[in-house]
């Protein structure tokens, strides 16, 4: 999963049918712009899907990578035309467009997700989405970048919408101070121990939203 940093001209790089190889190749080209060295595993993808709101039908994915979460979202029942995937790395964007032809796949910066969603028509029917699934490396980003991403994401989320994020650290990648500033709350939803490396999942919501059930570590 990529971070919102310049892609250093990755357009035109050949991609192949092996997600792990494609992902690793891009990591070798620019390791500081990638949040991991391999695609997310099935256990992590399943844990992320469990945090979707009941009856969720419109979802945005940030940092699509090679499509581990994209595939899980489609298998979960999200219709392709109700799914927007934002990926900054141009080679991975090209890979995702070829792999998921019915999905809205946009090459862009997660800090501008509100404008991207408006431009591609995802917000036309309801004006909002039910969830944002993030594969971004928030833990390594500055507070300013985190603030811009979260503000833009919550502009497109419904009042009860959820921002679902994984991290390799034991604590929320978003600080208590920034949560207070944005009037958000965080819940640790569980740990994908079989992921490589193990990952924790956090759910961020507006403080006026309905609660969800936490999972024991």
C-alpha positions in Angstrom: 0.0 0.0 0.0 1.4 3.4 -0.9 1.7 6.6 0.9 0.8 10.0 -0.5 4.2 11.0 -1.7 5.4 11.6 -5.3 5.6 8.5 -7.4 8.9 9.4 -9.0 7.8 8.7 -12.5 6.6 5.1 -12.2 4.4 5.4 -15.2 5.1 3.0 -18.0 6.6 0.3 -15.8 5.6 -3.2 -16.9 3.3 -5.0 -14.5 2.5 -8.7 -14.6 0.0 -11.1 -13.1 1.8 -11.8 -9.9 0.6 -9.2 -7.3 3.5 -10.0 -4.9 6.1 -9.5 -7.6 4.5 -6.3 -8.9 4.3 -4.9 -5.4 7.9 -5.9 -4.5 9.2 -4.4 -7.7 7.6 -1.1 -6.9 9.0 -1.3 -3.3 12.5 -1.7 -4.7 12.1 1.3 -6.9 10.9 3.6 -4.1 10.8 1.9 -0.6 10.1 5.1 1.2 6.8 5.6 -0.6 5.5 2.1 0.2 3.9 1.1 3.5 4.9 -2.5 3.2 7.2 -4.9 1.2 4.4 -7.3 0.3 0.6 -7.2 -0.3 -1.7 -7.6 2.7 -2.7 -11.1 3.6 -6.2 -12.7 3.7 -6.6 -12.6 7.4 -5.9 -8.9 7.5 -8.3 -8.3 4.6 -11.0 -10.3 6.3 -10.5 -8.3 9.5 -10.8 -5.1 7.6 -14.0 -6.2 5.9 -15.5 -7.1 9.3 -15.4 -3.5 10.3 -17.6 -2.3 7.5 -20.9 -0.8 8.6 -23.9 -3.1 8.2 -25.4 -2.9 4.8 -22.5 -0.8 3.5 -22.7 -0.4 -0.3 -20.4 2.5 -1.2 -16.8 2.4 -0.3 -13.5 4.2 -1.1 -10.2 2.5 -0.8 -7.0 4.6 -0.3 -3.7 3.1 -1.3 -5.0 0.2 -3.4 -1.6 -1.4 -3.9 -2.1 -4.6 -5.9 -5.7 -5.0 -4.9 -5.8 -7.3 -1.8 -8.5 -5.1 -0.2 -10.2 -4.4 -3.5 -10.7 -8.1 -4.1 -12.0 -8.6 -0.6 -14.4 -5.7 -1.0 -15.8 -7.1 -4.2 -16.1 -10.6 -2.6 -17.9 -8.9 0.4 -20.6 -7.8 -2.0 -19.6 -4.2 -2.9 -20.7 -3.5 -6.4 -17.8 -2.5 -8.7 -19.5 0.8 -9.7 -19.9 1.7 -6.0 -16.2 1.2 -5.3 -13.5 3.9 -5.8 -9.8 3.0 -5.4 -7.3 5.8 -5.1 -3.6 4.8 -5.8 -0.8 7.3 -6.2 1.8 5.0 -7.7 1.3 5.1 -11.4 2.4 1.5 -12.1 0.2 0.1 -9.4 -2.7 2.3 -10.7 -2.2 0.8 -14.1 -2.1 -2.7 -12.6 -5.4 -2.1 -10.7 -7.2 -0.7 -13.7 -6.3 -3.9 -15.7 -7.2 -6.2 -12.8 -10.5 -4.6 -11.9 -12.0 -3.1 -15.1 -15.4 -2.4 -13.5 -14.1 -0.5 -10.5 -13.4 3.3 -10.4 -9.6 3.3 -10.1 -8.1 6.8 -10.0 -4.4 7.8 -9.8 -4.3 10.5 -7.2 -3.3 11.8 -3.8 -5.4 10.6 -0.8 -5.3 14.1 0.5 -7.7 15.0 -2.4 -10.0 12.1 -2.1 -13.1 14.4 -1.7 -12.4 16.1 -5.1 -11.5 12.7 -6.7 -14.8 11.2 -5.5 -16.8 14.1 -6.9 -15.0 14.0 -10.2 -15.5 10.3 -10.9 -19.2 10.4 -9.9 -19.1 8.1 -6.8 -21.0 10.7 -4.8 -23.7 11.4 -7.3 -26.5 9.2 -5.9 -26.1 9.7 -2.1 -23.6 12.4 -1.7 -21.5 10.3 0.7 -19.9 6.8 1.2 -20.3 4.3 4.0 -16.7 3.6 4.6 -13.1 4.4 3.7 -10.7 1.5 3.7 -7.1 2.7 4.1 -3.9 0.8 3.2 -1.8 4.0 3.6 1.2 4.1 5.9 -0.2 6.7 8.3 2.3 5.8 10.9 5.2 7.2 8.9 3.4 10.4 7.8 3.6 13.8 9.4 0.6 15.1 11.4 -0.1 17.6 8.7 -0.5 14.9 6.1 -2.6 12.8 8.4 -4.8 15.8 9.1 -5.3 16.5 5.4 -6.2 12.9 4.6 -8.6 12.4 7.4 -10.4 15.7 6.8 -10.8 14.9 3.1 -12.0 11.4 3.9 -14.6 12.5 6.5 -15.9 15.0 4.0 -17.1 12.1 1.9 -18.2 9.8 4.7 -21.8 9.6 5.9 -22.5 10.7 9.5 -22.2 7.1 10.6 -19.3 6.3 8.2 -16.1 4.6 9.3 -12.5 5.1 8.4 -10.8 1.7 8.6 -7.0 1.6 8.9 -4.4 -1.0 9.5 -1.0 -0.4 11.0 2.0 -2.4 12.0 2.4 -0.6 15.3 0.6 -1.6 18.5 -1.0 1.9 18.9 -3.3 4.0 16.8 -1.2 5.7 14.1 -3.3 8.9 14.7 -2.4 10.7 17.8 -4.8 11.5 20.6 -4.2 15.2 20.0 -5.1 15.0 16.3 -8.2 12.9 17.1 -9.3 15.6 19.5 -8.6 18.3 17.0 -10.8 16.5 14.3 -13.4 15.4 16.9 -12.8 11.8 16.1 -12.6 8.6 18.2 -10.6 5.5 17.6 -11.3 1.8 18.4 -8.8 -1.0 18.1 -10.8 -3.7 16.3 -8.3 -6.6 16.3 -5.0 -8.0 15.2 -4.2 -10.1 12.1 -1.5 -12.3 13.7 -1.0 -14.4 10.5 -0.3 -11.3 8.4 3.4 -10.7 7.5 4.2 -8.7 9.5 1.2 -8.9 12.0 -1.0 -5.9 11.7 -3.6 -4.1 14.0 -6.8 -2.7 12.6 -8.3 0.6 13.9 -11.7 2.1 13.2 -12.1 5.9 13.3 -15.5 7.6 13.6 -17.0 10.9 14.4 -17.7 11.1 18.1 -21.4 11.3 17.5 -21.5 8.0 15.5 -22.9 4.7 16.7 -20.5 2.4 18.4 -19.1 -0.9 17.1 -18.0 -4.0 19.0 -14.4 -4.3 19.8 -12.6 -7.6 19.3 -10.3 -9.0 22.0 -6.6 -9.1 20.9 
